[in-house]
Amino acid sequence: MQSPYQGVFFDLDGTLADTAPDLVAAANQLLIARKQAALPYELLRPRASAGARGLIAGAFGIDPEHPDFNLLRDEFFTNYENALLVNSVLFEGIDELLNQLDQANLPWGIVTNKSERFTHPLTEQMGLRQRAASTVSGDTTPHAKPHPAPILHAAKLAKIDPTKGLYVGDDIRDVVAGKAAGMKTVAAAYGYCGCAEPPETWGADFLVKTPHELFEIIFPAHS
């Protein structure tokens, strides 16, 4: 199969993998430990793309400037690290898509703002890191998305010209970073999309509502 792209790069949480169940559980553990009621999953799910910062804001209504934030963040990290892969799964259609990319010898990679402490064990346990041409975390380079550095680094590791790459993500910062790196971008509207702006307004080159639609973008001649 032919593709107009030399490589495809994906955000992790909310794009490749539905990790919100375990992220939300780690946040609710914070509430339960403080004798507060756990919050509904649907309320916290959109905040999963923003990691600890977003989930703590959703659970406690505080930002990183608050004096209690660092303590809550560290406890959240411990909770999450102890239960990384309980209910997290690949989104439906993603495994099939990655198999098609592998069969077409089209390199693919992961670029996430998750720190390596969590990215490496999670992607290894999910069988992703072993297959990916590059896996770049939020602390792999000096900058995280929306800075283009992580995406450019992933392209370099995969030996891909970034201007011939495609980046897929479920947050506006993914589109901003992908464009800054010179890649075509896809807004994954099936993901968490936790920012205030709806995916249609992010300025992505493409918008998909299911992972299955990515095949049509990556292999347009076969769709």
N, C-alpha and C positions, 0 to 999 in steps of 0.2 A: 504494500500500500504506500502511496506517495502522499507526502505532506508538504505544505508550504513552509513548515517550520523545521529547524534543526534540532529543537529540543523543547520540552514542555516542563514548566516548573509550577509547583502547587504550594499554596499555604497548607498547613496541617489541620489545625482545629477548625472545624466548620467547613472544610473544603474537601480534604481527603478523608478525614476521620470524624465521626460524630463522637467527640470526647466529652461533650457537655454533661452526660450523666455522672461521670466520675468527678469532673470539676465542680459541679453543683453540689455533689455529695460532700466534697471537702469543705465547701463554704458552709453548708448546713451543719456540719460537725462543729464549726466555730460557734454557731448559734446555740446548738444543743448543749455544748460544754458550758455555756453561760446561762443555762436554764431558760433559754428563749425558744420559741417555736420555730421549727424548720419552715422555710418558705417554699411555696409551690415551685415545682420544677419549671413550669412554663414561664414563671416570673423571672427566674435567674438565667434561663437558657440563653437569651440574646446577649448576655454579658460575658459568655464563655470565651469569645474571641479576644476579649481584653484581659484574659487571665486573672491573676490575683487582684489586680487593681480594679477591674470591672466587677468581679464577683464580691469583693469586700465592699465596694461602693453600693452594690445592690442589696447586700445583706445588712450592712450597718449604716449606710448613708454617709460614709466618710471618704475623703480622698487622701492621697499620699502625704499631704501636709499635716494631717491630723496626728497628734502625739501617740495615739494607739495604733496607728497604721502598721508600723514596722513589726510590732509584736504579733498582730493578727496575720500579717503576710507570712512571717516565718512559721507560724503555727499552721496556716493554710498549706504552705509548701510541704511540711511534714505529713499532714493528713493526705495530701495528694500523692506524695511519693510512696506512701505505704499502701496505696490502692489505685495505682495508675491504670490498670487494665482489668476492671471488674465488669463494667457494662459498656465500655467504649468499643465501637465497631467501625469498619469502613462504611461509608455511605453506600447505599444500594447502587450498583453499577460501576463503582470505582475499581473493584478488583478486575472486572471484565475489561474495563478501559486500559488499566495498566498492563494486562496480559496482551492486549492488542498493540500497545506501544512497544512492548518487548518483542513481539513477533515481527513488528515492522522495523526493528533495530533503531527505534527513535528514542534517544536518551531522555530520561525524565528525572526531575529532582524535587527536593522538598526545601522550602524556605519559610521558616516559622519564626515568630518572636518568642516562642517558648525557649527557656534556657536549656543548654545541653544536658544539664542534670536530669531533665525530664524527657527531652527529645530523644536522646540516644536509647535509653531503655525501652521507651514506648514504641519507637519505630522498629527496634530490633524484635520486640515481642510480637509486633503486628506483622513481621515479615516484610517490612518496607525498606529499611535501611540497607539490607543486604542486596536489594535489587536496584536501588536508586543510584543514579550517576553522581549525585551530590546531595548531602543533607546539611543544611546551614541553619543554625539556631540564632536566637536573638542576641546571644553573647559570643558568637563565633567571630564576628568582625567588630570593630569599635562602634558601629552604629546598628540600630535595629530599624525595621520598616516604620515609617514611610521613607527612610533614607534608602537609596538604591544599592548601597554597598553590599548587603547580604545577597541580593539577586545577582549582582555582577560577580560576586565571589562564587556563587553556585554555578553560574554559566562558565566561569573560568575552570572550575574543577571538572565540569562536564565537557570541557573543550568545545564550547558552543559560542558562536558569535551572538552576543545578547540581542542584537538587532534582528536576528533570525529566530528569536525565541518567543514563547508564549507563556504568560504568567496568569494563573488562575487563583482568585482569592475571594473571601466572603466579607471583606471589610474595605472601606474606602481607602485605607492606608495601603492596602495591597495594590490597588489600581494606581495610586500616586507613585508608589515605589516601582512598580512595573514600567510605567510610562517613563519615569526618570531614568530607568536602566535601558530604555530604548526598545523595550519589548511591546508586542501587542498584548492586550489585557482582556481578561474575562471576569465579569462579576458573577460570582456563584450565588444566585438569589435563593438557592435551596439551603444555604448555610445559616449562620447565626445573625449576620447583618445587624449587629448591635449598635451601630452608630446612628445618629439622628437622621442623616440623609438617606433616603431610599436608594436601593442599588441602581435604579434607572437614571439617577442624577450623578453617578460617580464619574461619568466620562469614559467608561470602559469601551473597548472596541466591540465587545460582544457581551450579551447577558444570557445566562442559562438558568432555567428553573429546575432542571434535573441533571445529574451527572451524565445521563445518556446523551444529552444534547452536545456534550463536549466532543463526542466522536465526530459529529458533523462539522465542527470547526477545525479539528485537527486533521481530519481526512476528508476534505470537502468533495473530492472527486468520487468518493465511495458512498456518500450519503444520499 
